[in-house]
Every structure is written in C-alpha cells, then in structure tokens.
Amino acid sequence: MEVEAEPIEAGNEAGENEAGNEAGENEAGENEAEAAADGAVGEKGSSTRSRRVVRAGRLSGLWRPRRVVAALAILALCAGGGYAGWKLYENRVVDQAEQQAVATAKDYAVTLTSIDSGSIDENFAEVLAGATGEFKDMYSRSSSQLKQMLVDNKATSKGVVIDAGVKSASPGRVEVMLFVDQSITNTASPEPRVDRSRVVMTMEKVDGRWLASKVDLP
C-alpha cells in the first residue's frame, strides 16, 4: 500500500506544479495583454491629441484670412451704406434749401421792383429787411439819393416774377435766376411801360432766414 501511494502523491505534485505554471503563464499573458492595451491606448491618445493640434492649426490658418476678409467686407458695406446715407441726406438738405431760397427770392424780387413814391420809406425798409452782406451795404449807401429821385419823378413800379430757376445750390447758399416784368410809370411816362429784366440773386441763409446778399442784372 505504501509503495503504490507514492506515485500518486508525485503525480499530484506534478499536476499542481503544472497548474501553477499555467496560472502564472496566464497571469503573465494577461499582464502583457493589459500592458499592450495600455500602450495602445497611450499611443492612440497621443496620436489623437497630435491630430487635434494639427487640425486646429490648419483651421486657424484657414479661418484667420477668411475672418479678416469678412471683417473688411462688413466694414466696406458699412462705409458704403454710410456714404450713401450721407449723400441722400445731403441731397435732401440741398433740395430743401433750393425750394426755400427760390420761394424767398421770388417774393423779394417783387419787393425790390415794386415801389410807390407815396410810401417810399416803407418800401426801402422792406428791401433792407430782406438783404444782407454786400447788397445790403450797397443799397443802404445809395438809398438817400435813390429815394429823392423817385419822389421827384413821382415814380411807381410793380414787379411780377415770370419764371425762376436755380443756378447753383448748397445747404446755406443758393444762386437764383429770375425773369421779372416791371410795369413802370413816372412824370415823363404816365402810361405804364413794361420792362423785362433778368436778375441773378444770391440767397444766403442767416440765422434761419434766407436773405439776398447779391443782386445782379446781367
């Protein structure tokens, strides 16, 4: 009995050794697999990060010029829109100035060419009230002599504006051309005589009022 038991125990020990070796090999294999997996993950992770950096760099290189171009385009559009808006506003202001200046010039032309020797002082006061600058100074200097001549000749006149147009215009200064018919009577010519005159009147805006600064008879 003792002789037969020994081989059995030896076989058990050999099996146990073989099982231990296999377990160790399995454990080592698992460790190697885990290490390989970790290495693969590490490599994958580092590779992914590298690609992101490269892609980000490429995108930034592509997008920066595009952003600059887009910003310049927006600025150009804004500048163009601002200029167009300013020109529209300026044209509107000039149009308004033309309308006001022409209307005032037509009324003033009637005042300037309508005179009654019986109310000469009032006529001259109205003329001076609508004048400014060079024309006002000239009319003031010659008013005394002109008054006396009109009174002596018992002169009267009545002006009518036939037509009017703009020669040049800016927001504060408008040149107006007018065609005026003036019916005149005096002691030498009791019957009315009609004179047609072409008048170029420079209107300037002073303190919100349009006044005649120059009157020419070309």
C-alpha positions in Angstrom: 0.0 0.0 0.0 2.8 2.4 0.8 4.6 1.6 -2.5 1.5 2.5 -4.6 0.7 5.7 -2.7 4.0 7.5 -3.5 3.4 7.7 -7.3 0.0 9.1 -6.7 1.4 11.9 -4.5 4.1 12.7 -7.0 1.6 12.9 -9.8 -0.5 15.3 -7.7 2.5 17.5 -7.0 3.4 17.5 -10.7 -0.1 18.4 -11.6 -0.2 21.2 -9.1 3.1 22.5 -10.5 1.8 22.3 -14.0 -1.4 24.1 -12.9 0.7 26.8 -11.1 2.9 27.3 -14.2 -0.2 27.6 -16.4 -1.7 30.1 -14.0 1.5 32.0 -13.9 1.7 32.0 -17.7 -2.0 33.1 -17.9 -1.3 35.9 -15.4 1.8 36.9 -17.3 -0.2 36.8 -20.5 -2.9 38.9 -19.0 -0.3 41.4 -17.7 1.2 41.5 -21.2 -2.2 42.0 -22.8 -3.0 44.7 -20.3 0.3 46.4 -20.9 -0.2 46.1 -24.6 -3.6 47.5 -24.3 -2.4 50.4 -22.1 0.4 51.1 -24.6 -2.1 51.0 -27.4 -4.4 53.4 -25.5 -1.4 55.7 -24.8 -0.4 55.6 -28.4 -3.9 56.2 -29.6 -4.4 59.0 -27.1 -1.1 60.7 -28.0 -1.9 60.3 -31.7 -5.4 61.7 -31.3 -4.0 64.8 -29.5 -1.4 65.3 -32.1 -4.1 65.2 -34.8 -6.2 67.7 -33.0 -3.3 70.1 -32.7 -2.6 69.8 -36.4 -6.2 70.2 -37.3 -6.6 73.2 -35.0 -3.6 74.8 -36.5 -4.8 74.2 -40.1 -8.3 75.5 -39.3 -6.9 78.6 -37.6 -4.6 79.2 -40.6 -7.6 78.8 -42.9 -10.1 80.8 -40.9 -8.0 83.8 -40.0 -7.7 85.2 -43.5 -11.4 84.4 -44.1 -12.3 86.3 -40.9 -10.2 89.2 -42.0 -11.8 89.3 -45.4 -15.2 89.0 -43.9 -14.5 91.9 -41.5 -13.2 94.0 -44.3 -16.2 93.2 -46.4 -18.5 94.2 -43.5 -16.6 97.4 -43.0 -16.8 98.2 -46.7 -20.5 97.6 -46.7 -21.0 99.8 -43.6 -18.8 102.5 -45.1 -20.7 102.3 -48.4 -24.0 102.4 -46.7 -22.9 105.3 -44.5 -21.7 107.3 -47.5 -24.9 106.6 -49.5 -27.0 107.6 -46.5 -24.9 110.8 -46.0 -25.3 111.7 -49.7 -29.0 111.0 -49.6 -29.3 113.3 -46.5 -27.1 116.0 -48.2 -29.2 115.9 -51.4 -32.4 116.2 -49.3 -31.0 119.2 -47.5 -29.9 120.9 -50.7 -33.3 120.2 -52.3 -35.0 121.8 -49.3 -32.6 124.8 -49.5 -33.4 125.3 -53.2 -37.1 125.3 -52.6 -36.9 127.8 -49.7 -34.4 130.1 -51.4 -36.3 130.2 -54.7 -39.6 131.0 -52.9 -37.9 133.7 -50.8 -36.1 135.1 -53.9 -39.4 135.4 -55.9 -41.1 137.3 -53.1 -38.0 139.5 -52.6 -37.8 140.3 -56.3 -41.4 141.6 -56.1 -40.5 143.7 -53.1 -37.4 145.0 -54.8 -39.1 146.0 -58.1 -42.4 147.3 -56.6 -42.1 150.9 -55.4 -44.5 153.7 -54.7 -43.2 157.2 -54.2 -46.0 157.8 -51.8 -44.7 155.2 -49.4 -41.0 155.2 -50.3 -39.7 154.8 -46.7 -41.7 151.7 -46.1 -40.6 150.3 -49.5 -36.9 150.9 -48.6 -37.3 149.4 -45.1 -38.8 146.2 -46.6 -35.9 146.0 -49.1 -33.3 146.4 -46.4 -35.0 143.8 -44.2 -34.6 141.1 -46.8 -31.0 142.0 -47.6 -27.6 141.1 -46.1 -23.9 141.5 -46.8 -22.7 143.2 -49.9 -26.1 144.1 -51.3 -27.4 145.5 -48.1 -24.4 147.7 -47.7 -24.7 149.0 -51.3 -28.4 149.6 -51.0 -28.0 151.5 -47.7 -25.4 153.8 -49.2 -27.5 154.7 -52.3 -30.9 154.8 -50.6 -30.9 158.5 -49.9 -30.1 159.6 -53.5 -32.5 156.9 -54.9 -35.4 158.0 -52.7 -35.1 161.6 -53.7 -35.0 160.7 -57.4 -38.1 158.5 -57.1 -40.0 161.2 -55.2 -39.1 164.0 -57.7 -40.3 161.9 -60.6 -43.4 160.5 -58.8 -42.3 157.1 -59.9 -44.2 153.9 -59.3 -43.4 150.4 -60.3 -44.9 146.9 -59.9 -42.9 143.8 -60.4 -44.1 140.3 -61.4 -41.9 137.2 -61.5 -42.4 135.3 -64.7 -40.0 132.5 -64.1 -37.3 131.4 -61.7 -34.6 128.7 -61.5 -31.6 127.6 -59.6 -28.1 128.2 -61.0 -26.2 126.7 -58.1 -27.0 125.5 -54.6 -25.5 124.4 -51.3 -27.2 124.0 -47.9 -26.5 127.6 -47.0 -26.2 129.4 -50.3 -28.3 129.4 -53.5 -28.0 131.3 -56.7 -31.4 132.0 -58.2 -32.1 133.3 -61.7 -35.3 135.2 -62.1 -37.2 136.8 -65.1 -39.1 139.8 -63.9 -41.6 142.0 -65.7 -41.7 145.5 -64.2 -44.5 147.9 -65.0 -43.2 151.5 -64.5 -44.8 155.0 -64.5 -43.4 158.4 -63.8 -43.9 162.0 -64.8 -42.1 161.6 -68.1 -44.1 158.4 -69.0 -47.6 158.5 -67.5 -48.5 155.4 -69.4 -47.2 152.1 -67.9 -44.2 150.7 -69.6 -43.2 147.1 -69.1 -39.5 146.3 -68.8 -38.4 142.6 -68.6 -35.3 142.0 -66.6 -33.1 139.0 -65.9 -32.0 139.0 -62.3 -29.4 136.8 -60.7 -30.0 136.8 -56.9 -27.6 135.2 -54.4 -29.5 134.0 -51.4 -27.8 133.1 -48.1 -29.2 131.5 -45.0 -28.6 133.8 -42.0 -29.9 132.8 -38.6 -32.5 130.5 -40.2 -33.6 133.2 -42.8 -32.9 133.4 -46.5 -31.6 136.9 -47.3 -30.3 138.4 -50.6 -26.6 139.0 -50.4 -26.0 140.0 -54.0 -28.3 141.2 -56.9 -27.0 141.3 -60.4 -28.7 142.4 -63.7 -26.6 140.5 -66.3 
